[in-house]
Amino acid sequence: MKQVFACVWVVVLTLCIPASTLAYQALRQMNQPESRDATGKITVEAALITIIACNGAGENGGQFYIYGYANRPAFRAVHPPDWGHAVGGRDFGTFQQAARAACGTSHAVSKWSVQAYANNVRVLPPLIGKWQLGKFHLRGSGTLGPNGAASGTISDTDDNTSPAMRLFANMKVIGGVLSQQGDAQTLTLTVVVTSSDLVHGECPAGLRGTVVLISNPDKLSNGQNSDGFTENWAGAAFCGHVHGTTNADAGARTSPPTGGPPNGGQWAIIRLTP
């Protein structure tokens, strides 16, 4: 009975908010059960979570999680994927106050970063040849502005084993488009090669490509999040730095066969923050 009352109360409250003041849309609700550690200490509070979209006039266009705690009179707004920080730095006394703080503040992504790794030891799909074996690293960071403006740098390094050699490509970010579907955010970056190893005359300076960063808190079967990235090139010039990693277990293709940072055989850490 208590749980049903909480759901009805939240719905009634949102319907009573004037559209001109706060016109967010409640997308769905879910219950978060309480969790305790071995000593009995509460590690996760019981809460009714309402996902809202701030699509009204003058609102910021973001999606937020509003936590209504079951055992204390408090509401918290969180902007995924920044799960560790409450909007406004505090809890609120009512659902309406938490939603207003979420929708009325600019939470657009302004910073991005990527770290990715793979240690390929066997030629299994999607690999097609021994020349792809070895350790791969991708690192980069930058900023994202309005109307597709973006900046930053990305470095791609391959320490190949068959044959043994180090290959690299350095990139400059010249544009970016952010999209969101559910909890997943996708940042598509347009990049230009600034320097490379040119061992085979490939990846010349000026070559354009696309690096897609996916930030997704949904859990995979191995308990890791669903972050990932892909890297591709366009134009007549050839560039062998075509990569993509996730946090999924890759099996015998990588060493170790499990995925996820910091010690998996492949992983990706994507950060998209205000």
URLIN-V6134 format. One record per pair of residues at least 12 apart in sequence whose C-alpha atoms are under 10 Angstrom apart, sorted by the first residue. I is the first residue (numbers start at 1). GAP is how many residues later the second one is. Records with the same first field share a line. If there is no record, write none. Layout:
BEGIN
I->GAP  GAP
END
This chain:
BEGIN
2->68
3->28  44  45  67
6->41  42  62  63  64
7->22  23  24  41  42  43  61
9->86
10->16  19  38  40  58  84  85  86
11->15  39
13->81  82  83
14->12  81  82  85
16->80
17->79
19->37  38
20->36  37  38
21->35  36  37  38  79  83
22->32  33  34  35  36  37  74  77  78  81  82
23->30  31  32  33  34  35  36  76  77  80
24->28  29  30  31  32  33  35  36  37  38  39  75  76  78  79
25->26  27  28  29  30  31  38
26->24  25  26  27  28  37  38  39  40
27->23  24  25  26  36  37  155
28->21  22  23  24  37
29->19  20  21  22  23  36  37  38
30->17  18  19  20  21  37
31->15  16  17  18  19  36  37  39
32->12  13  14  15  16  17  35  36  37  38
33->12  13  14  15  37
34->12  13  36
45->22  23  24  25  26  27
46->21  22  23  24  25  26
47->19  20  21  22  23  24  25  27  28  29
48->17  18  19  20  21  22  27
49->15  16  17  18  19  20  26  27  28
50->14  15  16  17  18  27  45  49
51->12  13  14  15  16  26  27  131  132
52->12  13  14  25  47  50  51
53->12  46  49  50
54->45  46  48  49  50
55->48
56->47
58->45  46  47
59->41  43  44  45  46  47
60->42  43  44  45  46  47  48
61->42  43  45  46  47
62->17  18  40  41  42  43  44  45  46  47  118
63->15  16  17  39  40  44  117  118  119  120
64->12  13  14  15  16  17  23  34  35  38  39  43  119
65->12  13  14  15  18  21  33  34  37
66->12  13  20  21  29  30  32  33  36
67->24  28  31
68->23  24  25  26  27  30
72->21
73->18  19  20  21  22
74->16  17  18  19  20  21  24
75->15  16  17  18  19  20  21  22  23  24
76->12  13  14  15  16  17  18  19  21  22  23  25  26
77->12  13  14  15  18  20  21  22  23  24  25  26
78->20  21  24
79->23  28  29  104  194  195
80->103  104  105  135  136  137  192  193
81->102  103  104  134  135  136  189  190  191  192
82->135  189  190  191  192
83->134
86->12  16
87->12  14  15  16  18  20
88->13  14  17
106->168
107->166  167
108->36  37  38  70  164  165  166
109->34  35  36  37  69  76  78  162  163  164  165
110->32  33  34  35  36  40  162  163  164
111->30  31  32  33  34  39  40  41  160  161  162  163
112->28  29  30  31  32  38  39  40  75  101  158  159  160  161  162
113->26  27  28  29  30  39  40  41  100  156  157  158  159  160
114->24  25  26  27  28  40  99  100  101  113  114  115  154  155  156  157  158
115->22  23  24  25  26  39  40  113  114  146  152  153  154  155  156
116->20  21  22  23  24  40  111  112  113  127  128  129  130  131  144  145  146  150  151  152  153  154
117->18  19  20  21  22  40  41  126  127  128  129  130  142  143  144  145  146  147  148  149  150  151  152
118->15  16  17  18  19  20  40  125  126  127  128  129  132  135  136  137  138  141  146  147  148  149  150
119->14  15  16  17  18  39  40  41  134  135  136  137  138  145  146  147  148
120->12  13  14  15  16  40  41  130  132  133  134  135  136  137  145  146
121->12  13  14  40  131  132  133  134  135  136  144
122->12  129  130  131  132  133
123->129  130  131
124->126  127  128  129  130
125->125  128
126->117  118  127
127->126
129->33
130->30  31  32  33
131->29  30  31  32  33  34
132->26  27  28  29  30  31  108  109
133->25  26  27  28  29  30  31  120  121
134->24  25  26  27  28  29  30  31  32  120
135->22  23  24  25  26  31  119  120  130  131
136->20  21  22  23  24  30  31  32  105  107  109  130
137->18  19  20  21  22  31  106  129  130  131
138->16  17  18  19  20  30  31  32  91  93  105  106  107  130
139->14  15  16  17  18  31  129  130
140->12  13  14  15  16  30  31  32  33  130
141->12  13  14  32  129  130  131
142->12  30  31
143->30  32  33  129  130  131
144->29  31  32  33  34  43  45  128  129  130
145->30  31  32
146->30  31  32
147->28  29  30
148->26  27  28  29  30  40  41  42
149->24  25  26  27  28  40
150->22  23  24  25  26  27  39  40  41
151->21  22  23  24  25  38  39  40
152->19  20  21  22  23  37  39
153->17  18  19  20  21  38  39  40  41
154->15  16  17  18  19  37  38  39  40  57
155->13  14  15  16  17  38  39  40  41
156->12  13  14  15  40  75  85  86  87
157->12  13  39  40  84
158->83
165->34
166->31  33
167->29  30  31  32  73  74
168->27  28  29  30  31  35  72  73
169->23  24  25  26  27  28  29  33  34  35  36  70  71  72
170->21  22  23  24  25  26  27  33  35
171->19  20  21  22  23  24  25  34  35  36  37  38
172->17  18  19  20  21  22  23  34  36
173->16  17  18  19  20  35  36  37  38
174->15  16  17  18  34
175->13  14  15  16  17  35
176->12  13  14  15  34  35  36
177->12  13  35
178->34  35  36  94
179->35
180->34  35  36
181->35
182->34  36
183->32  33  34  35
184->30  31  32  33  34  42  43
185->28  29  30  31  32  42  85  86  87
186->26  27  28  29  30  41  42  43  84  86
187->24  25  26  27  28  42  83  85
188->22  23  24  25  26  41  42  43
189->20  21  22  23  24  42
190->18  19  20  21  22  43
191->15  16  17  18  19  20  40  41  42
192->12  13  14  15  16  17  18  41
193->12  13  14  15  16  40  46
194->12  13  14
195->12
196->43
198->41
200->38  39  40
201->36  37  38
202->35  36  37  38  39
203->30  34  35  36  37  38
204->33  34  35
206->31
207->26  27  28  29  30  31  32
208->24  25  26  27  29
209->22  23  24  25  26  30  33
210->20  21  22  23  24
211->18  19  20  21  22  31  32  33
212->16  17  18  19  20  32
213->14  15  16  17  18  31  55  56  57  58  59
214->12  13  14  15  16  32  54  55  56  57  58
215->12  13  14  53  54  55  56  57
216->12  54  55
219->28  29
220->27  28  29
221->27  28
222->25  26  27  36  37  38
223->24  25  36  37
224->22  23  24  25  35  36  37  43
225->21  22  23  35  42  43  44
226->20  21  22  34  41  42  43  44
227->18  19  20  21  33  40  41  42  43  44
228->16  17  18  19  20  39  40  41  42
229->14  15  16  17  38  39  40  41
230->12  13  14  15  16
231->12  13  14
232->12
244->22  23  24
245->14  21  22  23  24
246->13  14  15  20  21  22  23
247->12  13  14  17  18  19  20  21  22
248->12  16  17  18  19  20
249->15  16  17  18
250->14  15  16  17
251->14
252->13
253->12  13
254->12
END
